[in-house]
Amino acid sequence: MSAEIVRSVIERGDLAHLALFLWAVAASLLGLLLLRELTASNRRFSEFVQELARLNRLLSGQETGRARSWGGDRCDSAHEGHEDRDQLLRPSGSDVSGNGG
């Protein structure tokens, strides 16, 4: 079919339309190629995110059947353990009263 179109355009001597047609075909093919690559890229990224989620589950102990908590046994109530945290947040050598001395 495209050969018939090209032959018709050449017979009529309308090279500008032929050039425009070829540009449109090339642009469409390039667009389809980019769409295919974008789809493949999205698929690879999705697989990457799934692997990260699996790694997070593995490291947190959910895939082995035992839940591992990061320091959950240290601080059972909301009021315990704040002294350690406050010590870590306070810069060394500073006075709590703000006198600077």
Residue frames relative to the residue before (quaternion, step in Angstrom):
aa qw qx qy qz dx dy dz
M 1.0000 0.0000 0.0000 0.0000 0.00 0.00 0.00
S 0.6706 0.4916 -0.3156 0.4572 3.58 0.91 -0.85
A 0.6007 0.5564 -0.3636 0.4442 3.60 1.12 -0.60
E 0.6321 0.5244 -0.3267 0.4676 3.57 1.07 -0.73
I 0.6451 0.5126 -0.3219 0.4663 3.57 0.99 -0.82
V 0.6617 0.5009 -0.3084 0.4648 3.57 0.89 -0.93
R 0.6582 0.5047 -0.3152 0.4613 3.60 0.91 -0.89
S 0.6451 0.5229 -0.3183 0.4573 3.62 0.99 -0.81
V 0.6691 0.4930 -0.2991 0.4688 3.57 0.93 -0.90
I 0.6593 0.5033 -0.3139 0.4621 3.59 0.95 -0.87
E 0.6403 0.5308 -0.3294 0.4469 3.61 0.97 -0.81
R 0.7046 0.4359 -0.2639 0.4938 3.57 1.03 -0.76
G 0.4397 -0.7323 0.4333 0.2876 3.57 1.23 -0.21
D 0.4840 0.6635 -0.4353 0.3688 3.59 1.17 0.45
L 0.0872 -0.8508 0.5180 0.0167 3.57 0.33 1.28
A 0.5807 0.5804 -0.3825 0.4238 3.60 1.10 -0.56
H 0.6681 0.4789 -0.3035 0.4818 3.57 0.98 -0.82
L 0.6149 0.5360 -0.3441 0.4649 3.58 1.05 -0.68
A 0.6554 0.5002 -0.3082 0.4747 3.58 0.94 -0.87
L 0.6517 0.5051 -0.3137 0.4708 3.58 0.97 -0.81
F 0.6392 0.5214 -0.3181 0.4673 3.57 1.01 -0.81
L 0.6731 0.4874 -0.2988 0.4691 3.58 0.88 -0.89
W 0.6257 0.5214 -0.3358 0.4732 3.59 1.06 -0.73
A 0.6617 0.5057 -0.3134 0.4563 3.60 0.92 -0.85
V 0.6425 0.5100 -0.3244 0.4711 3.59 1.00 -0.80
A 0.6651 0.4990 -0.3049 0.4645 3.59 0.90 -0.90
A 0.6617 0.5001 -0.3095 0.4651 3.60 0.94 -0.86
S 0.6455 0.5111 -0.3220 0.4673 3.59 1.01 -0.76
L 0.6568 0.4980 -0.3143 0.4710 3.58 0.94 -0.81
L 0.6393 0.5120 -0.3210 0.4755 3.57 1.02 -0.78
G 0.6411 0.5238 -0.3175 0.4624 3.58 1.01 -0.79
L 0.6550 0.4977 -0.3076 0.4782 3.58 0.98 -0.81
L 0.6352 0.5231 -0.3233 0.4673 3.56 1.03 -0.79
L 0.6663 0.4923 -0.2996 0.4731 3.59 0.94 -0.86
L 0.6333 0.5269 -0.3286 0.4619 3.59 1.02 -0.75
R 0.6426 0.5126 -0.3166 0.4733 3.57 1.02 -0.81
E 0.6690 0.4893 -0.3002 0.4721 3.60 0.95 -0.84
L 0.6326 0.5249 -0.3309 0.4634 3.58 1.03 -0.73
T 0.6314 0.5234 -0.3250 0.4710 3.56 1.02 -0.78
A 0.6624 0.4930 -0.3026 0.4761 3.58 0.91 -0.86
S 0.6432 0.5220 -0.3182 0.4611 3.57 1.01 -0.80
N 0.6511 0.5028 -0.3130 0.4745 3.59 0.96 -0.83
R 0.6289 0.5268 -0.3323 0.4653 3.58 1.02 -0.76
R 0.6667 0.4918 -0.3082 0.4676 3.60 0.91 -0.90
F 0.6524 0.5068 -0.3225 0.4621 3.60 0.96 -0.80
S 0.6322 0.5276 -0.3292 0.4620 3.58 1.01 -0.79
E 0.6463 0.5059 -0.3128 0.4779 3.59 0.98 -0.81
F 0.6274 0.5363 -0.3256 0.4612 3.58 1.05 -0.77
V 0.6705 0.4852 -0.2987 0.4751 3.59 0.91 -0.91
Q 0.6344 0.5195 -0.3335 0.4652 3.61 1.01 -0.73
E 0.6507 0.4999 -0.3178 0.4750 3.58 1.01 -0.75
L 0.6232 0.5207 -0.3433 0.4718 3.60 1.05 -0.69
A 0.6469 0.5088 -0.3200 0.4693 3.59 0.97 -0.83
R 0.6474 0.5086 -0.3191 0.4694 3.57 1.00 -0.80
L 0.6398 0.5151 -0.3188 0.4730 3.59 1.02 -0.78
N 0.6445 0.5124 -0.3215 0.4676 3.59 0.98 -0.80
R 0.6486 0.4968 -0.3213 0.4788 3.59 0.99 -0.79
L 0.6438 0.5242 -0.3197 0.4566 3.55 0.99 -0.81
L 0.7033 0.4633 -0.2713 0.4660 3.58 0.87 -0.92
S 0.6873 0.4568 -0.2979 0.4798 3.60 1.09 -0.55
G 0.5524 -0.6563 0.3709 0.3558 3.59 1.28 0.00
Q 0.4666 0.6996 -0.4480 0.3034 3.60 1.17 0.05
E 0.6720 0.4925 -0.3202 0.4509 3.62 1.01 -0.60
T 0.6836 0.4591 -0.3027 0.4799 3.61 1.13 -0.42
G 0.5786 -0.6189 0.3598 0.3909 3.57 1.27 -0.03
R 0.7139 0.3677 -0.2688 0.5318 3.59 1.17 -0.08
A 0.3333 -0.7457 0.5471 0.1835 3.54 -0.85 0.98
R 0.1564 -0.7760 0.6074 0.0669 3.54 -0.80 1.03
S 0.1680 -0.7874 0.5845 0.1005 3.58 -0.74 0.99
W 0.4053 -0.7080 0.5313 0.2285 3.52 -1.05 0.79
G 0.8435 -0.1180 0.0377 0.5226 3.58 -0.02 1.28
G 0.3723 0.7548 -0.4753 0.2565 3.60 1.17 0.31
D 0.6566 0.5149 -0.3214 0.4477 3.60 1.10 -0.59
R 0.5883 0.5980 -0.3605 0.4078 3.59 1.21 -0.37
C 0.8101 0.2026 -0.0478 0.5481 3.55 0.93 -0.89
D 0.0876 -0.8530 0.5135 0.0316 3.57 0.28 1.27
S 0.7813 0.2378 -0.1573 0.5553 3.60 0.94 -0.71
A 0.6574 -0.5392 0.3604 0.3837 3.54 -1.27 0.32
H 0.7267 0.4571 -0.2467 0.4495 3.61 1.15 -0.45
E 0.6111 0.5526 -0.3669 0.4318 3.59 1.19 -0.13
G 0.8000 0.3608 -0.2363 0.4172 3.53 -1.23 0.51
H 0.4827 0.6875 -0.4417 0.3149 3.61 1.19 0.00
E 0.5682 0.5926 -0.3985 0.4090 3.59 1.13 -0.50
D 0.6525 0.5060 -0.3180 0.4659 3.59 0.94 -0.85
R 0.6598 0.5072 -0.3117 0.4585 3.56 0.94 -0.88
D 0.6647 0.4986 -0.3104 0.4616 3.59 0.94 -0.86
Q 0.6132 0.5381 -0.3479 0.4619 3.59 1.07 -0.64
L 0.6698 0.4985 -0.2994 0.4618 3.57 1.00 -0.80
L 0.6935 0.4862 -0.2818 0.4509 3.58 1.01 -0.77
R 0.6369 0.5299 -0.3320 0.4508 3.60 1.14 -0.56
P 0.4322 -0.6936 0.5019 0.2831 3.64 -0.76 0.95
S 0.5214 -0.6461 0.4542 0.3231 3.56 -1.04 0.72
G 0.8046 0.2795 -0.2172 0.4769 3.55 -1.05 0.82
S 0.6009 0.5519 -0.3860 0.4305 3.61 1.17 0.13
D 0.4254 -0.6893 0.5302 0.2506 3.52 -1.15 0.64
V 0.4748 -0.6910 0.4697 0.2766 3.58 -0.86 0.95
S 0.6651 0.5278 -0.3175 0.4222 3.59 1.00 -0.69
G 0.4889 -0.6929 0.4130 0.3322 3.58 1.23 -0.25
N 0.4611 0.6886 -0.4499 0.3329 3.61 1.25 0.19
G 0.3782 -0.7568 0.4634 0.2634 3.55 1.21 -0.40
G 0.6888 0.4940 -0.2927 0.4426 3.60 1.12 0.12
